[in-house]
């Protein structure tokens, strides 16, 4: 009995969605073993081939998902845009644009820039055109530019120039231009650990020696296997030595901590291999057997841990501008306090007292961050220094909010004996203050909903790299864009409608890794396919390039 056409179309779409959401090759269900499985389930059913999925079903699912996504975004008041650029597996230069709210991030577009020169005017025009197209899709002819709350990019000079050009456009002069906080924190790692630029001699030497240990074992599979055997004997589990990439958030701390966690196993390995006299072995064994190395490594891990925690906090999907200054002030205190009890104190003290940290903070912590800090009602009794006050005045005067800010600081004018001072939450405070100081309250509410990181764009790139691999290098950028749109946004729509309803008792401010891990497990139970959506909100949980699973299908 033949499969009815309508039923076949339903099955085709279901299989295609399973393939797309599970990041599987388009010809998955045309493999002999899969055909045999499908035949047992439905003897007369013929699954769609890869061309049908790529050319017909994928565009249909993309169109449907896009309509749902736009419908959701149409109901959101504050939209934060993140933009970033990278290379894909085919060395094509691509730019991604994502949209972030205080609850979740959405994928919008991935474009191949082809042979265009990526200078500031070109990128600024491209961003403006994409925003105009997006808002037209949202509102039709009656575009409301005010919903574009902020634009977050990395901290390089090029993107800072792009931000200045965009602010010159009348439609975007209200927009907060936010240098990514996670990027700024990563540059502190660079300040301390970079072999060429760092002035912290002992710190960078310890990092260099730890990196050489990791590099040695990564380049010697036999010795790495021997080390793992020793470690399993002691800990009953494998432990990975993590390599570092300066642009990879958190990888420097993870390298150091992974070496320190294997101290016992490394010492035993060095004792066993002590009779070998090859030059490289002698150098590595000498480092491992040095008690000074382990003492300084332990100190460095302890000192850098607050920086690692701050960076993880900054990557959270709900990390807003109001928290940035607090995070940096706490980081400075935690690192200097920890270092004061450690042998690395002279190096760390020199960075924080001789201008290194101050220079980095001055470049990163723009007046908009300080405005967010001082709009917290719990700080009205703290003294506000004159330079910061002047920066805030320059921000608020054009928006007719400076006088209200002075009243707010003095608890005078409309703020005198106002009931909003009884609010325990900063969001409630500014909601209640809307009638008292509408202009200032509007700015405060926007800042509370302004995301301080471009991590959403980085996650989109990570997901792109997991799908657009050497095995699937025939994927076009247009197809990759559709796949990303469906994988990320369908999950967000499902998360909003189903996950939140079934998990009402779960604390909202879960760590990102835990939240996504639960979502991953839930998705597996529903789709019965391995999903990679758990990597969306955690850079550290992504597999390394050498650890990616290779499928045997030379397919799209």
C-alpha positions in Angstrom: 0.0 0.0 0.0 1.5 3.3 -1.1 2.1 6.1 1.4 -0.4 8.9 0.9 1.1 12.0 -0.5 0.0 14.2 2.4 1.5 11.7 4.9 4.7 11.4 2.9 5.1 15.2 2.9 4.6 15.2 6.7 7.2 12.5 7.2 9.6 14.2 4.8 9.4 17.4 6.7 9.7 15.6 10.1 12.9 13.8 8.9 14.3 17.0 7.5 13.6 18.9 10.8 15.3 16.0 12.7 18.3 16.3 10.4 18.5 20.1 10.7 18.0 20.3 14.4 20.4 17.5 15.1 23.1 19.0 12.7 23.2 15.8 10.6 24.2 15.5 6.9 21.3 15.9 4.5 21.7 12.3 3.2 21.5 10.7 6.6 18.2 8.8 6.0 19.3 7.6 2.5 22.2 5.6 3.9 21.6 1.8 3.6 21.2 1.2 7.4 18.8 4.1 7.8 16.8 2.9 4.8 16.5 -0.5 6.4 15.3 1.1 9.7 12.7 3.2 7.8 11.6 0.1 5.9 10.9 -1.7 9.2 8.9 1.3 10.4 7.0 2.0 7.2 7.8 -0.4 4.3 6.6 1.8 1.4 8.1 5.0 2.6 11.0 6.5 0.5 12.9 9.2 2.4 13.8 12.5 0.7 17.3 12.7 -0.8 19.8 15.4 0.1 18.8 17.5 -2.9 15.2 17.6 -1.9 16.1 18.5 1.7 18.6 21.2 0.7 16.7 22.8 -2.2 13.1 22.3 -1.3 12.4 21.5 2.4 15.1 23.6 4.0 13.8 26.8 2.4 10.3 26.0 3.4 11.2 25.3 7.0 13.3 28.5 7.0 10.5 30.6 5.8 8.1 29.2 8.4 10.6 29.6 11.2 11.4 33.1 10.1 7.8 34.1 10.2 7.5 32.7 13.8 10.7 34.4 14.9 9.7 37.8 13.5 6.3 37.5 15.2 8.1 36.9 18.5 10.5 39.8 18.0 7.7 42.2 17.1 6.5 42.0 20.7 9.8 42.9 22.3 10.5 46.5 23.3 14.3 46.6 23.6 16.3 44.8 20.9 20.1 44.6 21.3 22.1 43.9 18.1 25.4 42.1 18.1 27.7 41.9 15.0 30.9 40.1 14.4 33.0 38.9 11.5 35.0 35.7 10.9 36.1 33.2 8.3 34.3 29.9 7.5 35.8 26.6 6.5 36.1 27.8 2.9 37.9 30.9 4.0 34.9 33.0 3.0 34.6 36.2 5.1 31.2 36.2 6.8 29.4 38.6 9.1 26.8 37.5 11.5 24.1 39.6 13.1 22.2 38.4 16.2 19.4 40.0 18.3 19.6 39.7 22.0 17.0 40.5 24.7 17.2 40.3 28.5 15.9 36.7 28.2 17.4 35.1 25.2 19.3 35.7 21.9 18.0 35.2 18.4 19.9 34.6 15.1 19.1 37.1 12.4 21.5 36.8 9.4 24.8 35.4 8.1 26.2 37.1 5.0 29.2 36.4 2.7 31.1 39.6 2.2 32.8 38.2 -0.9 35.4 40.7 -2.3 34.2 43.8 -0.4 36.8 45.7 1.6 35.8 45.5 5.3 36.6 49.1 6.3 34.6 51.2 8.8 32.3 53.0 6.2 31.5 49.8 4.4 30.7 47.8 7.6 28.6 50.7 9.0 26.6 51.0 5.8 26.1 47.2 5.8 24.8 47.2 9.4 22.5 50.1 8.7 21.0 48.4 5.6 20.5 45.1 7.5 18.8 47.0 10.4 16.6 48.8 7.9 15.6 45.6 6.2 14.9 44.0 9.6 12.7 46.8 10.9 10.8 46.9 7.6 10.1 43.2 8.1 8.9 43.9 11.6 6.8 47.0 11.0 6.3 47.5 7.3 6.5 51.1 6.1 6.1 52.6 9.6 9.5 51.8 10.9 10.2 52.4 14.6 14.0 52.8 15.0 13.6 53.3 18.8 13.4 49.5 19.3 17.1 49.2 18.4 18.3 49.7 21.9 22.0 49.0 21.5 24.7 47.6 19.2 27.5 45.5 20.7 30.7 44.6 18.8 34.2 43.5 19.7 36.6 46.1 21.1 39.0 46.5 18.1 39.6 50.0 16.7 37.8 49.1 13.5 34.5 48.4 15.2 34.9 51.5 17.5 35.1 53.5 14.3 32.0 51.7 12.9 30.1 52.7 16.1 31.0 56.4 15.6 29.8 56.3 12.0 26.5 54.7 13.0 25.9 57.3 15.7 26.1 60.0 13.0 22.9 58.6 11.4 19.8 60.3 12.7 17.9 57.0 13.0 20.6 55.6 15.4 21.7 58.6 17.4 19.7 57.2 20.4 21.4 53.8 20.2 23.9 52.7 22.9 27.2 51.6 21.3 28.5 48.9 23.6 32.1 47.5 23.4 31.8 43.8 24.4 32.6 43.3 28.1 33.8 39.8 27.5 36.3 41.0 24.9 37.6 43.6 27.3 38.1 41.1 30.1 39.9 38.8 27.6 42.3 41.6 26.9 43.3 41.6 30.6 44.5 38.0 30.1 46.5 39.3 27.1 48.0 42.1 29.1 49.2 39.6 31.7 50.2 36.6 29.6 51.2 37.8 26.1 54.8 36.9 25.6 55.6 40.1 23.6 53.4 42.7 25.3 53.2 41.7 29.0 55.5 43.4 31.5 54.6 40.8 34.2 57.8 38.8 33.8 57.2 35.9 36.2 53.5 35.5 35.3 54.1 35.2 31.6 57.1 32.8 32.2 54.9 30.5 34.2 52.2 30.6 31.5 54.9 29.9 28.9 56.2 26.8 30.8 52.6 25.5 31.4 51.9 26.0 27.6 55.1 24.1 26.7 53.9 21.1 28.8 50.5 21.1 27.1 52.2 21.5 23.7 54.6 18.6 24.4 51.8 16.2 25.2 49.6 17.3 22.3 52.5 16.7 19.9 53.4 13.3 21.5 50.4 10.9 21.4 52.4 8.1 23.0 53.5 10.2 26.0 50.0 11.6 26.3 48.6 8.1 26.4 51.1 7.1 29.2 50.1 10.2 31.1 46.4 9.4 30.8 47.0 5.9 32.0 48.7 7.2 35.1 45.9 9.7 35.7 43.2 7.1 35.3 45.0 5.0 37.9 44.9 7.9 40.4 41.6 9.5 39.6 39.7 6.8 37.8 38.9 9.2 34.9 40.6 10.9 32.0 41.7 14.6 32.3 42.3 16.7 29.2 45.2 19.1 28.9 43.6 22.2 27.4 45.4 24.2 24.8 45.1 28.0 24.7 44.2 30.4 21.9 44.5 34.1 22.9 41.2 35.0 21.2 39.4 32.0 22.7 37.6 33.3 25.8 38.7 31.4 29.0 41.2 29.1 27.3 44.2 30.7 29.1 42.8 30.0 32.6 41.6 26.5 31.5 45.1 25.7 30.2 46.7 26.6 33.6 44.1 24.8 35.7 44.2 21.7 33.5 48.0 21.4 34.1 47.6 22.0 37.8 44.8 19.5 38.2 47.2 16.8 36.7 50.1 17.7 39.0 50.3 14.2 40.7 50.1 12.4 37.4 52.6 14.7 35.7 55.1 14.2 38.6 54.8 10.4 38.4 55.1 10.5 34.6 58.3 12.6 34.9 59.8 10.2 37.5 59.1 7.2 35.2 60.5 9.0 32.1 63.5 10.5 34.0 66.1 8.2 32.4 65.3 9.5 28.9 67.8 12.1 27.7 66.2 13.7 24.6 66.4 17.4 24.8 62.7 18.1 24.7 62.0 15.5 27.4 64.7 16.9 29.6 63.2 20.4 29.4 59.6 19.3 30.1 60.7 16.9 32.9 62.8 19.7 34.4 59.8 22.0 34.5 57.5 19.3 35.9 60.0 18.4 38.7 60.5 22.0 39.7 58.8 22.8 43.0 58.9 26.5 42.2 57.0 25.9 39.0 54.1 24.3 40.9 54.1 26.9 43.7 53.9 29.7 41.1 51.4 27.9 39.0 49.1 27.4 42.0 49.4 31.1 42.8 48.6 32.1 39.2 45.5 29.9 39.0 44.2 31.4 42.2 44.9 35.0 41.0 43.3 34.5 37.6 40.3 32.6 38.9 38.3 35.8 39.7 39.0 37.0 36.1 37.8 33.7 34.7 34.6 34.0 36.8 34.0 37.6 35.7 34.4 36.6 32.1 31.9 33.7 32.5 29.4 36.1 34.1 29.9 38.6 31.3 28.9 35.9 28.8 25.6 35.3 30.4 22.6 36.1 28.1 21.2 38.5 30.8 24.4 40.3 31.7 23.5 43.9 31.3 25.3 47.2 31.3 24.3 48.0 34.9 26.6 45.3 36.2 29.8 46.0 34.2 31.4 48.6 36.6 30.6 46.4 39.6 32.2 43.4 37.9 35.4 45.4 37.1 35.7 46.9 40.6 35.2 43.5 42.2 37.7 41.9 39.8 40.4 44.5 40.7 39.8 43.9 44.4 39.7 40.1 44.2 42.8 39.8 42.1 44.9 42.2 44.2 43.7 40.8 47.5 44.4 37.2 46.4 47.8 38.2 45.0 48.8 39.9 48.2 49.2 36.5 49.9 51.0 35.0 46.9 54.6 35.0 45.6 53.4 36.6 42.4 52.2 39.7 44.2 55.0 42.0 42.7 53.9 41.2 39.2 50.2 41.6 39.8 50.7 44.8 41.9 52.8 46.3 39.1 49.9 45.7 36.6 47.3 47.3 38.9 49.4 50.2 40.2 51.6 51.2 37.3 48.9 51.9 34.8 48.3 48.6 33.0 44.8 47.9 34.5 43.9 51.6 34.5 44.7 52.0 30.8 42.6 48.9 30.0 39.7 50.0 32.1 39.8 53.5 30.7 39.6 52.1 27.1 36.8 49.7 27.9 34.6 51.4 30.5 32.9 54.0 28.5 30.7 56.7 30.1 27.5 54.7 29.4 28.8 52.0 31.7 29.4 54.6 34.5 25.9 56.0 33.9 24.4 52.6 34.5 26.5 52.2 37.6 25.4 55.6 39.1 21.7 55.1 38.2 21.5 52.4 40.9 19.5 54.0 43.7 21.6 52.2 46.3 24.6 54.4 45.4 23.1 57.8 45.9 25.1 58.4 49.1 28.4 57.5 47.5 30.5 60.4 46.3 30.6 60.9 42.5 33.9 62.1 41.2 34.0 65.2 39.0 35.3 63.7 35.7 32.7 60.9 35.7 30.0 63.4 36.6 31.0 65.5 33.6 30.9 62.5 31.3 27.4 61.7 32.6 26.3 65.3 32.0 27.4 65.1 28.4 25.3 62.0 28.0 22.2 63.2 29.7 21.9 66.9 28.7 21.1 66.2 25.0 18.2 64.0 26.3 16.9 66.5 28.8 17.7 64.2 31.7 20.6 65.9 33.5 18.5 67.9 35.9 16.5 64.8 36.8 19.7 63.0 37.4 20.8 65.7 39.9 17.4 65.5 41.6 17.8 61.7 41.7 21.2 62.0 43.3 20.0 64.5 45.9 16.6 62.8 46.5 15.0 66.1 45.8 12.6 67.6 43.3 10.2 64.9 42.0 12.2 62.3 43.9 11.6 63.9 47.3 9.8 61.4 49.6 8.8 59.4 46.5 7.4 55.9 47.0 9.9 54.4 44.5 12.7 54.6 47.1 10.9 51.7 48.9 11.5 49.4 45.9 14.0 46.7 46.5 14.7 46.0 42.9 16.3 48.5 40.5 13.9 47.6 37.7 10.9 48.3 39.9 12.5 51.5 41.1 12.7 53.0 37.6 9.3 51.7 36.6 7.8 53.5 39.5 9.9 56.6 38.7 8.6 56.9 35.2 6.0 59.5 36.0 8.5 61.4 38.2 11.3 61.7 35.7 10.2 60.2 32.4 13.4 61.0 30.4 15.8 59.7 33.0 13.6 56.7 33.8 13.4 55.9 30.0 17.2 55.8 29.9 17.5 53.7 33.0 15.0 51.2 31.8 16.9 50.9 28.5 20.2 50.4 30.3 18.7 47.7 32.4 17.8 45.9 29.2 21.1 46.6 27.4 23.2 43.5 27.0 26.9 44.2 27.6 28.4 41.4 25.5 28.6 40.3 21.9 28.7 36.6 23.1 25.6 35.8 21.1 27.4 36.4 17.8 30.4 34.3 19.0 28.0 31.4 19.8 26.5 31.6 16.4 30.0 31.3 14.9 30.7 28.3 17.1 27.6 26.6 15.9 28.4 27.5 12.3 31.9 25.9 12.7 30.2 22.7 14.1 27.9 22.4 11.0 30.1 23.9 8.2 33.1 21.5 8.4 35.5 20.0 6.0 33.1 17.1 5.5 30.3 19.5 4.7 32.3 22.1 2.8 29.8 22.2 -0.1 27.4 24.0 2.1 26.8 27.5 0.8 26.7 30.5 3.1 23.1 30.9 2.2 22.3 27.3 3.3 24.4 27.7 6.5 22.4 30.8 7.3 19.1 28.9 6.9 20.4 26.1 9.1 21.6 28.5 11.8 18.3 30.4 11.7 16.3 27.2 12.2 18.6 25.6 14.8 18.9 28.6 17.0 15.5 30.3 16.6 13.3 27.2 16.6 15.0 26.2 19.9 14.3 29.7 21.2 10.6 29.6 20.2 10.2 26.1 21.7 12.1 27.2 24.8 9.8 30.2 25.3 6.6 28.3 24.8 7.3 24.9 26.3 10.5 24.9 28.4 9.5 27.9 30.5 6.0 26.5 31.2 7.3 23.1 32.3 10.2 24.5 34.4 8.4 27.3 36.3 10.1 26.3 39.6 13.6 26.6 38.3 15.6 29.6 39.4 15.9 32.0 36.4 19.5 33.0 37.0 21.1 29.5 36.5 24.6 29.4 35.2 24.5 29.3 31.4 26.2 25.9 31.2 23.6 24.3 33.5 20.7 25.9 31.7 21.8 24.8 28.3 22.7 21.3 29.5 19.1 20.8 30.8 17.8 22.1 27.5 20.0 19.7 25.6 18.8 16.7 27.5 15.2 17.7 27.1 15.7 18.1 23.4 17.3 14.7 23.1 14.3 13.1 24.7 12.0 14.8 22.2 13.9 14.4 19.0 15.9 11.3 19.8 18.9 12.7 18.0 22.1 14.2 19.3 21.8 18.0 19.5 24.4 20.6 19.7 22.2 23.3 21.1 23.8 23.0 24.5 26.9 24.7 23.1 25.0 27.9 22.3 25.6 29.6 25.6 29.0 28.2 26.6 32.2 28.8 24.8 34.1 26.4 27.1 31.8 23.4 26.5 32.4 23.4 22.8 34.6 20.6 21.5 38.0 21.6 20.2 38.7 21.3 16.5 40.6 18.1 17.0 37.7 16.8 19.0 34.9 17.3 16.5 33.1 14.2 15.4 33.6 13.3 11.8 30.7 11.8 9.9 31.4 9.4 7.1 29.1 11.2 4.7 30.8 13.4 2.1 27.6 15.4 1.8 26.3 19.0 2.0 
